[in-house]
Amino acid sequence: MFFIIILAGVALLIAGLLASIFHWGEAHEAVGSAAHEEGSPIWLKRLLVSLWHSNLFFLGISAVGTVFVAINYVAYAGWSVIVKRIAEAFSVWILPGAVIMLVVFLIGRHDIFHWTHEGIMTKGSPNYDAIIAGKGAFLSVPFYLIRMISYLVIWWAFSWKLRKLSVEEDLNGGTKYFHTSVTTAALFLVLYAVTSSMSAWDWVMSVDVHWFSTMFGWYVFASWWVSGIAGITLTAIFLKQNGYLRFMNANHFHDLGKLMFGFSIFWCYVWFAQFMLIWYANLPEEAVYFNQRLGGFNGQYTGMFFFNIVINFVFPFLGLMTRDAKRQMIILKIVCIAILAGHWSDFYLMLMPGTLKGENGLLIEIGVAAIFLGAFLLLLTRRLSEASLITVNHPFIDESVHHTT
């Protein structure tokens, strides 16, 4: 099944690349020897941006698995133990995602990040930009790479440590593993709070290098977080429907549904607060971000802008409003898929106007996303098979099995 998803993604990717190459060839011929677009040919640029986009989405969801585990450790929560192994398994993409991110940045940074172009921070250069030069102390390639590697090493190391403690607890029993996990989780959450915001500035906001928002770190985290909860819930549903997780009941799904419901509202709150403040102030250096997405480039992104509000807020809000809806697997499944698709499109809207301008498309992007999805699911199922789906010696396992709401 997962290989079929990957093959479908490859087919879409090839179709998209061929269409883009044909389009670029016609445009290139029309302008003679001059380049049609700054940097790489548009088909290559779309491929690089798509790799960055989908990898960023899956990497964030993967880290959220560890964040979910850590929050529940620190909160001494018992209800979530039944899905703890699913959340642990989500971190499986951090290491391959880190490698892909590093490679894509080294190869395609000039096509994704305008601030990496030669001479852009050098006075007297034809490419000199005073605003970007003012950010040069932060936006330098060596410092950027140091930060990127630091974020990814922290996320991977704590994910590996918490997983190791969890498996050893199964094998040896005792409460020392639980208490060590609580301490480890508390330290990780402090570091993640800083690194997740900084990674949003580096990996997403610096694409629109002239623009800035003090709320953007929270905005990206909200998108990652609700997508991660939807992914964990959807995985639990499929496992339950295939005869696993027999101790998981409607009360567990109810709590997961409440998290999706609440954080869909939180995402919309951050989205609206950011939009409203920028719209009200009407400062050119801030408003340009929304002008590009609302009517810019001949309105190519306007439909997706409003679609994001509907699928990421209106649909989950109405779909999960009632208590019964949060306890029905079929409704939860539909809402989870909508949230995951919606927040993938949210990241699309964050990245494409600043990189591809009006040369965007969907075939290449959906193809790359399908390849990433299939690969992620292959690694996820392999991780799930490496240990018991229920943590055997967790001190709160009985509380979780008999959880009621």
C-alpha positions as CSV (number, residue, x, y, z in Angstrom):
1,M,0.0,0.0,0.0
2,F,2.7,2.5,1.0
3,F,4.7,1.6,-2.1
4,I,1.6,2.4,-4.2
5,I,1.5,5.8,-2.6
6,I,5.2,6.3,-3.4
7,L,4.7,5.1,-7.0
8,A,1.7,7.4,-7.5
9,G,3.8,10.3,-6.2
10,V,6.6,9.5,-8.6
11,A,4.1,9.4,-11.5
12,L,2.7,12.8,-10.5
13,L,6.2,14.2,-10.0
14,I,7.3,13.0,-13.5
15,A,4.1,14.4,-15.1
16,G,4.6,17.7,-13.3
17,L,8.3,18.0,-14.2
18,L,7.6,17.3,-17.9
19,A,4.8,19.9,-18.0
20,S,7.1,22.4,-16.2
21,I,10.1,21.7,-18.4
22,F,7.9,22.1,-21.5
23,H,6.5,25.4,-20.2
24,W,10.0,26.6,-19.3
25,G,11.3,25.7,-22.7
26,E,8.7,27.7,-24.5
27,A,9.2,30.7,-22.3
28,H,13.0,30.4,-22.6
29,E,12.8,30.3,-26.4
30,A,10.5,33.3,-26.4
31,V,13.1,35.5,-24.6
32,G,16.0,34.2,-26.5
33,S,19.2,33.6,-24.6
34,A,18.1,35.5,-21.5
35,A,17.1,33.4,-18.5
36,H,13.4,33.1,-18.0
37,E,13.6,33.3,-14.2
38,E,16.3,34.3,-11.8
39,G,18.3,31.2,-10.6
40,S,17.6,27.7,-11.7
41,P,15.0,26.7,-14.4
42,I,11.6,26.9,-13.0
43,W,11.1,23.1,-13.1
44,L,14.2,22.6,-10.9
45,K,13.2,25.5,-8.6
46,R,9.8,24.0,-8.1
47,L,11.3,20.6,-7.3
48,L,13.7,22.1,-4.7
49,V,11.0,24.2,-3.1
50,S,8.7,21.3,-3.0
51,L,11.3,19.1,-1.3
52,W,11.8,21.9,1.3
53,H,8.1,22.3,1.7
54,S,7.0,18.7,2.3
55,N,10.1,17.8,4.3
56,L,9.5,20.8,6.6
57,F,5.9,19.6,7.1
58,F,6.8,16.0,7.9
59,L,9.8,17.0,10.0
60,G,7.6,19.3,12.2
61,I,5.0,16.6,12.6
62,S,7.7,14.1,13.5
63,A,9.1,16.3,16.3
64,V,5.5,16.9,17.6
65,G,5.4,13.2,18.4
66,T,8.2,13.7,20.9
67,V,6.6,16.9,22.1
68,F,3.4,15.1,22.8
69,V,5.2,12.4,24.8
70,A,7.2,15.0,26.7
71,I,4.2,17.1,27.6
72,N,2.3,14.1,29.0
73,Y,5.3,13.0,31.0
74,V,5.7,16.5,32.6
75,A,1.9,16.7,33.2
76,Y,1.9,13.2,34.8
77,A,-0.9,12.4,32.4
78,G,-2.3,8.9,32.4
79,W,-4.9,8.8,29.7
80,S,-2.4,9.2,26.8
81,V,-0.2,6.2,27.7
82,I,-2.4,4.0,25.4
83,V,-1.2,6.1,22.4
84,K,2.3,6.8,23.7
85,R,4.0,4.3,21.4
86,I,2.4,5.9,18.3
87,A,3.7,9.3,19.4
88,E,7.2,7.9,20.0
89,A,7.1,6.3,16.5
90,F,6.4,9.6,14.9
91,S,9.9,10.8,15.7
92,V,11.2,8.3,13.1
93,W,11.4,11.0,10.4
94,I,13.6,13.4,12.3
95,L,16.9,11.9,11.2
96,P,16.1,11.3,7.5
97,G,14.3,14.7,7.5
98,A,17.4,16.4,8.9
99,V,19.6,14.9,6.2
100,I,17.2,15.9,3.4
101,M,16.9,19.4,4.8
102,L,20.6,19.9,5.0
103,V,21.2,18.6,1.4
104,V,18.3,20.7,-0.1
105,F,19.7,23.8,1.6
106,L,23.2,23.2,0.4
107,I,22.1,22.5,-3.2
108,G,19.1,24.8,-3.5
109,R,19.5,27.7,-1.1
110,H,19.8,30.3,-3.8
111,D,16.4,29.2,-5.2
112,I,14.7,29.2,-1.8
113,F,16.3,32.0,0.1
114,H,16.9,35.4,-1.5
115,W,19.3,36.5,1.2
116,T,21.8,33.8,0.2
117,H,22.5,35.5,-3.2
118,E,26.0,36.7,-3.9
119,G,26.7,40.4,-3.1
120,I,23.3,41.0,-1.5
121,M,24.9,42.2,1.7
122,T,28.0,43.8,0.1
123,K,27.9,47.6,-0.3
124,G,28.6,48.7,-3.9
125,S,27.4,45.4,-5.3
126,P,24.6,45.6,-7.9
127,N,22.6,43.1,-5.8
128,Y,23.1,45.1,-2.5
129,D,20.0,45.3,-0.3
130,A,20.3,47.5,2.7
131,I,17.4,45.8,4.6
132,I,18.8,42.4,4.1
133,A,22.3,43.6,5.0
134,G,20.9,44.9,8.3
135,K,20.1,41.3,9.1
136,G,23.4,40.0,8.0
137,A,24.7,39.1,11.5
138,F,21.8,36.6,11.8
139,L,21.3,35.6,8.2
140,S,24.8,34.3,7.4
141,V,25.2,30.8,5.8
142,P,27.6,29.4,8.4
143,F,25.6,30.7,11.4
144,Y,22.4,29.4,9.7
145,L,23.9,26.0,9.3
146,I,25.0,25.9,12.9
147,R,21.5,26.8,14.0
148,M,19.9,24.3,11.7
149,I,22.1,21.4,12.8
150,S,21.7,22.4,16.5
151,Y,17.9,22.3,16.3
152,L,17.9,19.0,14.5
153,V,20.4,17.4,16.8
154,I,18.4,18.5,19.9
155,W,15.2,17.1,18.5
156,W,16.7,13.8,17.4
157,A,18.8,13.3,20.6
158,F,15.8,13.8,23.0
159,S,13.5,11.7,20.8
160,W,16.1,8.9,20.9
161,K,16.6,9.2,24.6
162,L,12.9,9.1,25.5
163,R,12.3,6.2,23.2
164,K,15.3,4.3,24.7
165,L,14.0,4.9,28.3
166,S,10.5,3.7,27.2
167,V,11.8,0.5,25.7
168,E,14.1,-0.2,28.7
169,E,11.1,0.3,31.0
170,D,9.2,-2.4,29.1
171,L,12.2,-4.8,29.5
172,N,13.2,-4.1,33.1
173,G,10.3,-2.5,34.9
174,G,10.6,-0.2,37.9
175,T,9.8,3.5,38.2
176,K,13.3,4.9,37.7
177,Y,12.8,5.0,34.0
178,F,9.6,7.0,34.4
179,H,11.2,9.6,36.7
180,T,14.2,9.9,34.4
181,S,11.8,10.4,31.4
182,V,10.0,13.2,33.3
183,T,13.3,15.1,33.9
184,T,14.4,14.5,30.3
185,A,11.0,15.6,28.9
186,A,11.1,18.8,31.0
187,L,14.5,19.8,29.6
188,F,13.4,18.9,26.1
189,L,10.3,21.1,26.3
190,V,12.4,24.1,27.3
191,L,14.8,23.6,24.4
192,Y,12.0,22.9,22.0
193,A,10.1,26.1,23.0
194,V,13.2,28.1,21.8
195,T,14.3,26.0,18.8
196,S,10.8,25.5,17.3
197,S,10.3,29.3,17.2
198,M,13.8,29.9,15.8
199,S,13.4,27.2,13.2
200,A,10.2,28.9,12.0
201,W,12.1,32.1,11.6
202,D,15.0,30.4,9.8
203,W,13.2,27.8,7.6
204,V,10.0,29.7,6.7
205,M,10.0,33.4,7.6
206,S,13.4,34.1,6.1
207,V,12.0,33.0,2.7
208,D,10.2,36.4,2.7
209,V,13.3,38.1,4.0
210,H,12.0,41.7,4.1
211,W,9.0,40.6,6.1
212,F,8.7,39.9,9.8
213,S,6.1,38.9,12.4
214,T,6.6,38.5,16.1
215,M,3.8,35.9,16.1
216,F,5.2,33.7,13.4
217,G,6.9,31.2,15.6
218,W,3.7,30.4,17.4
219,Y,1.8,30.3,14.0
220,V,4.1,27.6,12.6
221,F,4.1,25.7,15.9
222,A,0.3,25.7,15.9
223,S,0.2,24.3,12.4
224,W,2.8,21.6,13.2
225,W,1.1,20.7,16.5
226,V,-2.5,20.2,15.3
227,S,-1.2,18.3,12.3
228,G,0.8,16.0,14.7
229,I,-2.2,15.4,16.9
230,A,-4.3,14.6,13.7
231,G,-1.5,12.2,12.6
232,I,-1.4,10.4,15.9
233,T,-5.2,10.1,16.0
234,L,-5.4,8.8,12.5
235,T,-2.8,6.2,13.1
236,A,-4.6,5.1,16.3
237,I,-7.9,4.8,14.3
238,F,-6.3,2.6,11.6
239,L,-4.6,0.4,14.2
240,K,-7.9,0.1,16.2
241,Q,-9.8,-0.8,13.0
242,N,-7.3,-3.5,12.2
243,G,-7.5,-5.3,15.5
244,Y,-4.8,-3.6,17.5
245,L,-5.0,-1.3,20.5
246,R,-7.9,-3.3,21.9
247,F,-7.8,-1.3,25.2
248,M,-8.3,2.0,23.4
249,N,-11.9,3.2,23.7
250,A,-14.1,6.1,22.8
251,N,-12.8,8.1,25.8
252,H,-9.3,8.1,24.4
253,F,-10.6,9.2,21.0
254,H,-12.7,11.9,22.8
255,D,-9.6,13.4,24.4
256,L,-7.7,13.3,21.1
257,G,-10.7,15.0,19.4
258,K,-10.7,17.7,22.0
259,L,-7.0,18.4,21.4
260,M,-7.7,18.7,17.6
261,F,-10.8,20.9,18.2
262,G,-9.0,23.2,20.7
263,F,-5.8,23.6,18.8
264,S,-7.7,24.2,15.5
265,I,-9.2,27.2,17.3
266,F,-5.8,28.2,18.6
267,W,-4.3,28.1,15.1
268,C,-7.1,30.3,13.9
269,Y,-6.6,32.7,16.8
270,V,-2.9,33.1,16.0
271,W,-3.7,33.4,12.3
272,F,-6.4,36.1,12.9
273,A,-4.3,38.0,15.4
274,Q,-1.3,38.2,13.0
275,F,-3.5,39.1,10.1
276,M,-5.6,41.7,12.0
277,L,-2.6,43.5,13.5
278,I,-0.8,43.7,10.1
279,W,-3.9,44.8,8.3
280,Y,-4.7,47.5,11.0
281,A,-1.2,48.9,11.0
282,N,-1.0,48.9,7.2
283,L,2.8,49.2,7.2
284,P,4.3,48.3,3.7
285,E,7.0,46.1,5.1
286,E,4.4,44.0,6.9
287,A,1.4,44.2,4.6
288,V,3.4,42.9,1.6
289,Y,3.2,39.3,2.9
290,F,-0.6,39.3,2.8
291,N,-0.8,41.4,-0.3
292,Q,1.0,38.6,-2.2
293,R,-1.4,36.1,-0.9
294,L,-4.6,38.1,-1.4
295,G,-4.7,39.3,-5.0
296,G,-1.0,39.2,-5.7
297,F,0.4,37.4,-8.8
298,N,-3.0,37.8,-10.6
299,G,-4.8,36.2,-7.6
300,Q,-3.1,32.8,-7.9
301,Y,-3.1,32.3,-4.1
302,T,-6.3,34.0,-3.2
303,G,-8.4,30.8,-3.4
304,M,-6.0,28.8,-1.3
305,F,-5.9,31.7,1.3
306,F,-9.6,31.4,2.0
307,F,-9.5,27.6,1.6
308,N,-7.0,27.4,4.5
309,I,-9.5,29.1,6.8
310,V,-12.3,26.8,5.8
311,I,-10.4,23.5,6.0
312,N,-8.2,24.3,9.0
313,F,-10.7,26.1,11.2
314,V,-14.3,26.1,10.0
315,F,-14.4,22.3,9.1
316,P,-12.7,21.0,12.3
317,F,-14.7,23.4,14.4
318,L,-18.1,22.3,13.1
319,G,-17.1,18.7,12.6
320,L,-15.8,18.2,16.2
321,M,-18.2,20.6,18.1
322,T,-20.4,17.9,19.6
323,R,-19.3,15.3,22.2
324,D,-20.5,12.4,20.1
325,A,-18.5,13.6,17.0
326,K,-15.3,13.3,19.0
327,R,-16.1,9.7,19.9
328,Q,-16.9,8.5,16.4
329,M,-13.9,7.1,14.5
330,I,-15.4,7.8,11.0
331,I,-15.9,11.5,11.8
332,L,-12.4,11.7,13.5
333,K,-10.9,10.0,10.4
334,I,-12.4,12.5,8.0
335,V,-11.4,15.5,10.2
336,C,-7.9,14.2,10.6
337,I,-7.3,13.8,6.9
338,A,-8.8,17.3,6.3
339,I,-6.5,18.8,8.9
340,L,-3.4,17.1,7.5
341,A,-4.2,18.2,4.0
342,G,-5.2,21.7,5.1
343,H,-2.0,22.3,7.0
344,W,0.1,21.0,4.2
345,S,-1.6,23.6,2.1
346,D,-0.9,26.1,4.9
347,F,2.8,25.5,4.5
348,Y,2.4,25.7,0.8
349,L,1.0,29.2,1.2
350,M,3.8,30.2,3.6
351,L,6.5,29.2,1.1
352,M,5.4,29.4,-2.5
353,P,4.7,33.2,-3.0
354,G,8.1,34.1,-1.6
355,T,10.0,31.6,-3.7
356,L,8.1,30.8,-6.9
357,K,6.1,34.0,-7.2
358,G,3.5,33.4,-9.9
359,E,5.2,30.2,-11.3
360,N,3.6,27.9,-8.7
361,G,1.7,24.7,-9.5
362,L,0.4,21.5,-7.8
363,L,1.5,18.4,-9.7
364,I,5.1,18.5,-8.7
365,E,4.2,19.5,-5.2
366,I,1.6,16.8,-4.6
367,G,3.9,14.2,-6.2
368,V,6.7,15.1,-3.8
369,A,4.2,15.1,-0.9
370,A,3.0,11.6,-1.8
371,I,6.5,10.3,-2.0
372,F,7.3,11.7,1.5
373,L,4.0,10.3,2.9
374,G,4.7,6.8,1.6
375,A,8.3,6.9,3.0
376,F,7.1,8.3,6.3
377,L,4.5,5.6,6.7
378,L,7.0,2.9,5.8
379,L,9.4,4.1,8.6
380,L,6.5,4.7,11.0
381,T,5.1,1.1,10.7
382,R,8.6,-0.4,11.0
383,R,9.1,1.6,14.2
384,L,5.7,0.5,15.6
385,S,6.6,-3.1,15.0
386,E,9.8,-2.9,17.0
387,A,8.2,-2.8,20.4
388,S,4.8,-3.6,22.1
389,L,2.1,-1.1,21.0
390,I,1.2,-0.8,24.7
391,T,3.9,0.2,27.2
392,V,4.0,-2.8,29.6
393,N,5.5,-1.4,32.8
394,H,4.5,2.3,32.6
395,P,3.2,3.3,36.1
396,F,0.0,4.8,34.6
397,I,-0.9,2.0,32.2
398,D,-3.9,0.8,34.4
399,E,-5.2,4.4,34.6
400,S,-5.0,4.6,30.8
401,V,-6.7,1.3,30.2
402,H,-9.6,2.2,32.5
403,H,-9.7,5.9,31.3
404,T,-13.2,7.5,31.3
405,T,-14.4,11.0,30.5
